[in-house]
Amino acid sequence: MNDKMKVTIRCFSLLKYETGKSILSIECPVGSDTETVYQQFISNYPGLKDLPIRTAVNKEYISEKIELYDGDEISFIPPVSGG
């Protein structure tokens, strides 16, 4: 039995600029949730740690952490400004 799974992270706006990528693929333990993946992401990009981020899983916004499954797509979306 595999104890790891892969998830895709989509980065938008400032996150895309800071990471240099719009899509990242990461490996995490089976049973990980969105908070665990977010903490793993931030540990690689600590400059983003204080930025308020919205999270979507499989194109659906979430307001609480949820368990992830192999192949899920997580979007981290920073605040949008403009006029």
Backbone hydrogen bonds, N-H to C=O, Kabsch-Sander energy under -0.5 kcal/mol:
donor,donor_aa,acceptor,acceptor_aa,energy
5,M,28,C,-2.8
7,V,26,I,-2.4
8,T,72,D,-2.5
9,I,24,L,-3.5
10,R,8,T,-0.5
10,R,74,I,-3.2
11,C,22,S,-2.6
12,F,76,F,-1.1
15,L,12,F,-1.8
16,K,12,F,-0.5
17,Y,13,S,-2.1
18,E,14,L,-2.9
19,T,15,L,-2.5
20,G,16,K,-1.9
24,L,9,I,-2.8
26,I,7,V,-2.6
28,C,5,M,-2.6
30,V,3,D,-1.8
31,G,68,L,-0.5
32,S,29,P,-1.8
34,T,66,I,-1.9
37,V,33,D,-2.1
38,Y,34,T,-2.5
39,Q,35,E,-2.5
40,Q,36,T,-2.1
41,F,37,V,-2.6
42,I,38,Y,-2.9
43,S,39,Q,-2.0
44,N,40,Q,-0.9
44,N,41,F,-0.8
45,Y,41,F,-1.0
48,L,45,Y,-2.2
49,K,46,P,-1.6
51,L,48,L,-1.6
54,R,77,I,-3.1
55,T,62,I,-0.6
56,A,75,S,-2.1
57,V,60,E,-2.6
58,N,73,E,-3.4
60,E,57,V,-1.2
62,I,55,T,-2.5
68,L,32,S,-3.0
71,G,6,K,-3.4
72,D,69,Y,-2.4
74,I,8,T,-3.5
74,I,72,D,-0.5
75,S,56,A,-2.9
76,F,10,R,-2.3
77,I,54,R,-2.9
77,I,75,S,-0.6
